[in-house]
Amino acid sequence: MFLIDLFLNLCILIALLFIYTQLKWNIISRKVTVKQLEWIDGLMGGLLGNLLMFFSIQASDETIIDLRYVPVMILFLFTGVFPAFICSLLIVGGRFIYGWNISSIVALIGMIFIFIGFYLILKIMGKDAGTYSRTFALVVFANLSISFVISKTLHDLLLLKILLTWYWILSTVGGFTSAYVVWYLRKSHFLLKKYEEESSIDFLTGLNNVRNFDAIWNAQISNAKEKNEKLSLLLIDVDYFKNINDTYGHSIGDAILKELGMILKKSTRTVDIVSRNGGEEFSVILPNCSNSRAAEIAERIRNEVEAHTFNISFSIKINITVSIGVVTFPEVIENTDELINKADQCLYKAKQLGRNRVCTTLETSV
């Protein structure tokens, strides 16, 4: 019977670790601060520890055995000391719900000993030690500690021998499986986020790429219509950029585009969305921004770029200019389907008028 109970402990442990990690990384972490997340981790770890105690093995009238140390171990390995401490406190408090007796007092001492032991082991091993080697050290230490506690409260030697044998087996499997599950989910989550970012971020400048621009632009148009706000768009093109590539090479051209991206971020508002739409063309989406204000921001960008010196080498320094087209919804044009096309027309007009200038649909130049 105790083998079934231990296996049930293991199943509960793995299932809840999987569920919570998914909730944490996909929902909870987006809505709370880092400190609040540490509290949540500790509370959830304590809840899991108490749930494992609820489905524990009744080794004797006063002694229960389970895998309650595993949530503490997982928090030490992947989160930190503070959440592990909160988790330990809740587990200790939960143990006394099952009665104030010699076993609960010994369990209290055992959990304190395990907490301090985990802390010292990880501190001695350092962060350079691999996850598996640290897990092995913590599992062995926990098994030894729990074996000692059980031997002090359970006096049936035959039962003790059988119980500890199976406990060591399932505890080791449970400890390693739990650590692997969390490690694997963390790695999968990191890779997924990385792929999501790479699919929406321009690899060269770190700005939004054209795919992400389209998604953000459509969302901003819907938001502007819903809130009855103005929405402006700047289309920016580097003047004579082909000459730069032909003269200095594409690697120098890439370096200039990367630096230009930083200038655009610095010259715009924090709410504005800067993207690289391809080649030497950039865009800035300006939420809740009038046409005149957008023209001012565009002119500031033009001035910043013109005044900036791009250091190609110790001996070669060049300056570039940009042409900018400006359009605003609904102040200038109410048909949202025509906004990008009108901004592109303004950009083309700026180039026709001699480049290095800002053109809006309201006036020829600014």
N, C-alpha and C positions, 0 to 999 in steps of 0.2 A: 504493500500500500504506500509506504513512504517513497518508493521509487516513482510511482505515479504522481505523487504530490510534488516531488522535486522536478519532474519533467513538466508538470503544469506551471511551476514557478518559472522555468526556462521559457516556455511558450509565451506566458504573460509578459515576461521581460522583453523578449525580442519584438513582440507585436507592438507593445506600447512605446518602446524606443523608436521603432519605425514611424509610428503615427505622430509622436511628438516632434521628432526631428523635421518631418515634412511640414507640420504646422508652424514650427519655429522659423524655419528658413523661408517659407513661402508666404506666411501671413503675419505672424507675431512680430518678427524682427523689423518689419517695415513700419510698425506703428508705435514702437516704444524706444526709449533710449537704451544705451548699452548697460547702464546701471540697473534700469528696470528689468532688462532681459536677464541679468544675473540673478535677480530676485526670483523671477519666474522660473529660471532653470533650477534654482535651489528648491523652490516650492514643488515643482513638478517631480523632481528627483525624490523629495521626501514623500510625496503622494505615491509614487511608484514603489518606494521601499515599504511603505505601510500596506500597500496592496499585496505585495509579495508575502508580508507577514500574515495577512488575512488567509492566504492560501498556503500556509506553512505546514511543515510536518510536526505533528504532536509526538515528539520523541518520548516524553513522559508527562506526568500530570502537570509539571511546571516548566518543562523545556520544549521550546519550539525551534525548528531549524528551517532556514530559507536562504535565499540569495540576496538579502537586503543590502549587503555590502556593495553589490555591483553598481547601483546608481551612483554611490559615492565615488567609486573607482572611475566611472565614466566621466563624471564631472571633474575629477582631478585631472584626467588625461586630456580632455578636450575643451574644458571651459575655464576652470580656475579654482582657487582655494575657497573664495567666499561662497560661491554656490554650493560647493561640497560641504562647507561648514553648516549652511542653512539646512541642507539635505540631512546631514547627520543629526542635527538637533531635532528635526521632525521625526526621524526614525526612532531616536531615543525616547522622545515623548510618546510616540505611538506604541512603543513596546510596553509601557507601563499601563496602557489601556487593558492589556491582557492579564493584569494583576501585579500587585506589589509583593514580590517574593524574592527568594535568593537568586532565582534564574534571571529575573528582570534586572536585578542589581548587577549580577555578573555580566549580563548582556550590555548594560550601560558601560561598565568598565571596558568590556571588549570593544565596543564601538569607539570609545575614546582612544583606546590603544591602536585600533585600526586607522583612525583618522590621523593620529600623530605619525604612525608608521608610514602611511601613504605619503604624507607630506615630506618626511625625511628621506624616504627612498627616492622620490622624484627629484628632490633637491640635490641629493648626492649623484644621481645618474645624469642630471642635467637635460637640457632640451635637445642636445645632439643625439641622445639615445633614441633608437627607433621605437615606434609604437608597440611592436610586438615584444621587444625586450622589456620595455617598461610594464606592459600588461602582464608578462610572465612573472616579473618580480612582485607586482602587486597581488596577483592571484595566489601565488605561493605563500606570501606573507599573510593574506587574509585567511587562507585555508589552515595555516598553522595556528593562527590566532583563534579561529572559530573552533578548531579541533581541541585546543586547550580549554576553551570555555565549556564545550560540550562534556569533556572528560571530567570537569569539576562538578557538573550537575547531573550527569547520567552515570549510574553505578553498575548497570548491567553490562559486563565486559563483552559478552557475545553480541548483544544488540549494538553496543558502542562500536565494535569492530566492523560489523556489517554496515552500520549507518555511516561511519566515517569513510569507508571504502567507496560507497556509492556517492557520498557527498563530494569527495575529492574529484571523482570522475565528472559528475554533472556540474559541479562548481567551476571546474577548469574549462569544461566545454562552454558553459554559460558565460564565463568571464571573457574568454577569447572570442566567442561568437558575438557577444554584445559589442566588444571593442571593434571587431571587424565590421559589423553592421554600421556603427556610427562612422567609422573611418571611411567606409565605402560610400555612405550617403553624403558625407561631407565632400569627398572628392567628386562625386557625381554632380552635386549641387554647384561646386566651384566650376567644373567644366561646362555645365549647362549655362551658368551665368556668363562665363567667358565667351561661349559660342553666341549667346544672345547679344552680348556687347559687340562682338566682332561683326555680327550681321547688321548692326545699326550704327556702328562707329567707323568713320573714315580712318583707315590704317595709318595714313601719313600724318594727318593733323590732329587726330583725336576728336574732331568735331563730328556732328551727326553726318551720316552719308545721305545720298539722295533718296534711298529707300526710307530711311527714318524721317527725312524731311517731308516726304509725301504723307506719312502717317500723322506727323505732328501738325502739318499744315491743315489737313482735313479736320483734325480735332479742334484746332484753333478757330477755323471757320465756323464750325458748329457752335462752339462756345461764344463767339462774337455775335452770332445770330440770336442765340438763346438769351444772352445778357444785354443785347442791343448796344454793344460796344464797338468802337472802331478797331480795325486791324490793319496794320501796315506791313509791307514787304519790301525789302531791299534786295535787288539782284546786283552783284558786284563782279566785275571782270578785270583781271590784271591787263593793263595796256602793254601791247607789244611783247607778250610773254614768250612767243615763239622765238623772238630774237635772243632772249636770254638763254633759252635752251640750246639754240644753235651756236651761240657764242661761248657759253660756259659749260654746257653739258647738262643732261637731265638730273644728275645728282645734285648739282647746284640749284637747279630749278626746284627740285623737291624741297631742299632746305629753305628756300625763299618762301615757298607755299606754306611750309610748316610754321615759319616765323610769322607769316602774314596771318595765319589762323589765330595766333596768340594776340596780335594787334587788334584783330576784330573782336575777340573776347574782351579785351581791356577797354575798348572804345564804346562798347554797348552797355545797356542796362543789365542788371542781374536777371531780370525776367525775360530778356530777349533770347531767342534761340538761333544760334549760329550754326550753319551747315556748309559743308563743301559739296556742291552739286555736281562736281565733275571737272577734271582738268584744272584750269585756272579760274573757274567760276564758283563764287560763294554766294550765300544768301543769309539774310537776317530777318527772322519773323519778329515783329514788334507788337505784342498784345496790348490792347487798350491804348493805342497811340494814334494821334491825329496825323494828317498829312504834313502839316508844318513842322510838328515835332520830329517826325520821321526824317524829313529833309534836313533838319538840324543835326540829327544823329549821323545821317549819311555824310554830311559835310564835315563833321568831326572825324569820321573814319577816313575820308579823303585826305584831310589835312595831316592826320597822324601817319598815314602810309607815306605821303609825300615827304614828310619831314624825317622819316626813319631811314637810317643807313644800314644796309645789309652787308655785313662783313663776310665776304667770300673767302678771303685769305688775309694774311698780314699786309699784303701789298695791293689787294684788289677790294674795293668797296663800291657798291652800286646803290642807286636809288630807283624806286619804281613808282608808278602811279596807278590809280584805279579809276574806272568809270562806274557810275552807280545809277541804276534806275529805281524809282520810288513809286509805289502805288498804294492806295488806301481804300479799304471797304468800311462803310458804304459811302464815305465822304466824297470820293472821286468816282468810284464805279460800284454799282450795286450788284452786278452779275458776278457772283463769286467764281464762276467757271472761266471768266476772262481775266481774272486778277494776274495770274502768272504771265499770261500772254501780253497784257498791258505793261507789266513791269519789264518784260523783255524788250518791248518796243521802246520804252523809255531808255533802257540801257543802250540799245542800238542808236538812239538819237544822241545820247551823250557822246558816243564814239564818233558819230558823224560831225558833231560840233567841235571836234578837236581833241577828244579824250580828256582824262584828268578832270572830270566834272560830274556834277549831280544833276539829273533831270527828273522832273516829276510830271504828272499828267496835268498839273495846274499851271506850270510855267516852264519856259524853255530851259533855264539854268538857274542855279542857286549859287 
